[in-house]
């Protein structure tokens, strides 16, 4: 687990009463984010990667975050579709992670990330 301090500079456009706009570019905030390393393997191959992912995001965002990283790390064309499968008793043929907008990664795995790994299985 790694705590990363993230600095975000936000550009905000405020609409004034006379319909003009003004830029507020100096808004800065700090947020600490806990991340964990997750192991991914392309199903039926030897291609693997470890991806650092925030643990305070919901499962649906975990899937989208991981997919974006997977496209870049493995050089997969964006026209190819795949699902993320949790390593388990069904192996590479297991069910895909389901979109869940309520449960965070931290809640799902109860803070135990070291043994969590996932397959990347291409779909049609």
C-alpha positions in Angstrom: 0.0 0.0 0.0 1.3 3.4 -1.0 -0.1 6.8 0.0 0.3 9.3 -2.8 -0.3 13.0 -2.3 -2.1 14.3 -5.4 -2.1 18.0 -6.3 -4.9 19.0 -8.6 -5.1 22.4 -10.2 -8.6 23.1 -11.2 -9.6 25.5 -14.0 -13.0 26.8 -13.2 -15.0 29.1 -15.4 -17.6 31.2 -13.5 -20.5 32.7 -15.3 -21.1 36.2 -14.2 -24.5 38.0 -13.9 -23.8 39.9 -17.1 -23.3 36.6 -19.0 -19.6 37.1 -19.2 -17.2 34.5 -17.8 -14.1 34.7 -15.6 -11.4 32.2 -15.1 -10.5 31.0 -11.6 -7.3 29.2 -12.1 -5.7 29.2 -8.7 -7.8 26.6 -6.9 -5.5 23.9 -5.5 -6.4 21.1 -3.2 -4.6 18.2 -1.7 -5.9 14.7 -1.3 -4.2 11.5 -0.1 -5.0 8.4 -2.0 -4.3 4.9 -1.0 -3.2 2.6 -3.8 -2.3 -1.0 -4.2 -0.5 -3.1 -6.8 -2.7 -5.6 -8.7 -1.3 -8.3 -11.0 -2.9 -8.8 -14.4 -2.3 -11.5 -17.0 -3.6 -11.8 -20.5 -5.6 -15.1 -20.4 -3.9 -18.0 -22.2 -0.6 -16.2 -22.6 2.5 -15.4 -20.5 2.0 -11.6 -20.8 1.7 -10.0 -17.4 1.8 -6.5 -15.7 1.4 -5.0 -12.3 -0.8 -2.0 -12.1 -1.0 0.5 -9.2 -4.7 1.3 -8.7 -6.5 3.5 -6.0 -8.4 1.4 -3.5 -11.0 3.9 -2.6 -12.8 3.7 -6.0 -15.8 1.6 -6.7 -15.5 -1.7 -8.7 -16.9 -0.1 -11.8 -14.2 2.6 -11.7 -11.6 0.0 -10.9 -12.6 -1.8 -14.1 -12.4 1.3 -16.2 -9.1 2.5 -14.6 -7.5 -1.0 -15.2 -8.8 -1.2 -18.8 -7.2 2.2 -19.6 -3.9 1.1 -18.2 -4.1 -2.3 -19.9 -4.7 -0.7 -23.3 -1.5 1.4 -22.8 0.7 -1.2 -21.1 0.1 -4.0 -23.5 -0.4 -1.9 -26.7 -3.9 -3.3 -27.2 -5.9 -1.7 -30.0 -8.9 0.2 -28.6 -11.1 -1.7 -31.1 -10.4 -5.0 -29.1 -12.8 -5.7 -26.2 -11.9 -7.6 -23.1 -13.2 -8.4 -19.7 -11.4 -8.5 -16.4 -11.7 -11.8 -14.5 -10.7 -12.3 -10.9 -8.3 -15.2 -10.5 -10.2 -18.0 -8.8 -11.5 -21.6 -9.0 -12.7 -21.1 -12.7 -9.3 -19.9 -13.8 -9.1 -17.9 -17.1 -12.7 -19.0 -18.0 -14.2 -17.4 -14.8 -16.9 -14.8 -14.8 -16.0 -11.2 -15.6 -16.0 -8.7 -12.8 -19.5 -7.1 -12.6 -20.0 -3.3 -12.7 -20.7 -2.3 -9.1 -21.0 1.4 -8.4 -21.5 1.0 -4.6 -18.6 -1.3 -3.3 -15.1 0.0 -3.2 -12.0 -2.1 -3.8 -11.1 -1.6 -0.2 -14.5 -3.0 0.9 -14.5 -5.9 -1.5 -11.1 -7.2 -0.5 -11.1 -6.0 3.1 -7.7 -4.4 2.6 -6.1 -7.7 1.6 -4.7 -6.9 -1.9 -1.5 -9.0 -1.9 -3.2 -12.1 -3.2 -5.5 -10.5 -5.7 -4.8 -11.1 -9.3 -6.9 -10.8 -12.5 -7.0 -12.2 -16.0 -7.6 -10.1 -19.1 -9.9 -12.2 -21.4 -10.7 -11.0 -24.9 -14.3 -11.0 -26.0 -15.9 -10.7 -29.4 
